Amino acid sequence: MSADTTQRLISAELVGLDEDLGATSSDVIRVLADRVAATGRAADGATLAEDAIKREASVGTGVPGGIAIPHARSASVSSPTLAFSRLARKVPFGAPDGDADVVFMIAVPEGADKDHLTVLSTLARALIREDFTAALRAASTPQEVVDLVQREVGGEVAAAGVGNASSASRPATTQPAQAAAAGGATAGATGARKVIVGVTACPTGIAHTYMAADALVAAAERAGAEMHVETQGSSQVEPLDPALIARADAVVFAVDVDVRDRSRFAGKPLVSGPVKRGVDEPDAMIAEAIRAADDPHAARVQGGAATASESNKADEHFGQALKRWLLTGVSYMIPFVAGGGLLIALGFLLSGYGIALQHGDSGQNNAVYTLTNYTLLNLPPEGLGYYLGAAAFQIGGVSLGFLVAALAGYIAYAIADRPGIAPGFVAGSIAVFMNAGFLGGLVGGLIAGAAAYWIGRIPTWRWLRGLMPVVIIPLFASIIASGLMLLVLGGPIAWLMTQLTSWLNSLNGASVILLGIILGLMMAFDLGGPVNKVAYSFAVAGLGAGTASNVVPFEIMAAVMAAGMVPPLALALASTVLYRKGFTKPERENGKAAWLLGASFISEGAIPFAAADPLRVIPASMVGAAVTGAISMAAGVTSRAPHGGIFVFFAIGNIAMFVIAILAGTVVSALVLVALKKWVRKSPAAESAAAEQAAVAGETVGQRAPAAV
């Protein structure tokens, strides 16, 4: 790559100083996107802006220090580009410490993933340095900004070949922390410096991951220590050298997600915290690591049998931990349910519902009989569609067969990390064997995780530590958890499951309607919070128990999904059709997007409205969702898919009533909300605050976890 790469990456025409670009992140992004298009680097500024705003909605790009790095890969972009603005009026980009006045927008061509991550991670690491950000704020001309970026970012970007075709096959990042620490390696070898290794990782694996890494390296240099960091980001991970880990005096984990292969660090003194602490308090973390290296009583990495952030989670209440464990199990279970349920629905679509019935006196259902006795070269009399439907039905059934085992396995994983997976899967399989169902899986997973966790904390000899996570912990945790399930707990839990199933099957008339109302109220109460998660998890976990003769779990799933679609659809209807003047301009823009979000069963579409006006939006949403849940249950609507909204129509039984239930709830919610907005007024101060909050919420909605997943 030529020396003028950064000149092509950013130019004076792409820089603006002390300008007012609007009140929201979307306003800023649109101006910067048009600026990129005006230089000929993007064919259409509107398309680039749309892509960047969509990316901003998934996770805010604000970082500590009044900085934002919106970014996008877009088909309209012709070459990697940086646009810059120093704002006269600060704008919220979702950073926890306040609004941003320094904004870099990164635009790369669609498919240029490596270029994207290279520019983003390199820029993020430069922005962690106070002298660089101070110089950006003090720059008097656009060219001065260009020169600063060229000096601080250009070398690594050029070395990575950004913009070259060959860069697609190269890793997007280097090990910046290792490179920065290399200068201290010789001094470390003399024993004068502590050797610290660490891992940084954030949920998106981009900006904060690299900023925390460089902040920790800089703090270690200030403290006279040698620091090596493994950045477990979105790009290719370069693992730390095992020999380096072996001679390390302490370990620092600055992570918001689980550390990959944490057993490598077993036995090392540990300092752990969220990735934000690595960015905001690197000196404190390094000081703690240096002290821990000389403290025989310091917390240590427990052979891989503890969670990734022991210190961070030490203050977590048991109820919070239990919720996290259970939701982790459900989140990992969902792909088995989603894939299996949709394949079964596809099998019914192609072969009819008879594919699940027993074939004569063969002892096999029609799907197994068809696959056993026919091939693609010897099709059954019903034809190719029927044969493919039998294959889809059977694959889906096998996938659903993993439901309870996966639930238990990943509950145990949430408690005890990788050593808990095998005991959890075995305990879940025993629960299936004992007919204890998903309730048995929950209990088995908790026992397996607890057993694996506590076995991993038993002090042992160094030579045995390597065997602990792969042999000792899985063996004894499996014996404890599965033994208890098989000999003691399985029978009673199976009895409870039988009673629960009998009770659900006995529901009729008013009881069914009441259940639908309760589920609808729960789905709309907190739009992704604990109450919503309980209702959704209950529905998803029960899908595996559904059969042709027991459709109640499918009915519950349909009611939950339909009710969860109502809040965003109702807000879309109210804000874009029924009562436009009752909503702010940002709310009306959010309302347009909420149509698609609601149709897809993404309840977050209602969050900007609820954030600005909870006392009117949430009650209205709950009323409509309750109506939808009641109609869905009363009509016997079924869903074999746990997600997808109207787009998984082929997995919905009685699709007409499914749509009618959603429409009814949407209209009711919208009308109730309009009535509340017309006749239940807020004070002028509250109105002003709500308008401002709505504008912010419209830009940060994506920071919430998906309401249904």
Salt bridges, closest charged atoms under 4 A:
ASP4 OD1 - ARG8 NH1 2.67
ASP18 OD2 - ARG86 NH2 2.86
GLU19 OE1 - ARG35 NH2 2.95
ASP20 OD1 - ARG89 NH2 3.07
ASP27 OD1 - ARG30 NH1 3.78
ASP101 OD1 - ARG137 NH2 2.83
ASP113 OD1 - ARG73 NH1 2.95
ASP131 OD2 - ARG129 NH2 2.69
GLU152 OE1 - ARG129 NH1 2.55
GLU152 OE2 - ARG151 NE 3.98
GLU156 OE2 - ARG125 NH2 2.12
ASP214 OD2 - ARG125 NE 3.57
GLU221 OE2 - ARG193 NH2 3.18
GLU226 OE2 - HIS228 NE2 2.55
GLU226 OE2 - ARG247 NH2 3.14
GLU230 OE1 - ARG264 NH1 2.93
ASP261 OD1 - ARG418 NH1 3.17
ASP280 OD2 - LYS276 NZ 2.35
GLU281 OE1 - ARG277 NE 3.09
ASP283 OD2 - ARG222 NH2 2.94
GLU288 OE2 - ARG277 NH2 2.47
ASP294 OD1 - LYS194 NZ 2.75
GLU310 OE2 - ARG262 NH2 2.81
GLU316 OE1 - ARG324 NH2 2.82
GLU589 OE2 - LYS592 NZ 3.34
ASP613 OD2 - ARG616 NE 2.78
ASP613 OD2 - LYS677 NZ 3.25
ASP613 OD1 - LYS682 NZ 3.74
GLU687 OE2 - ARG616 NH2 3.92
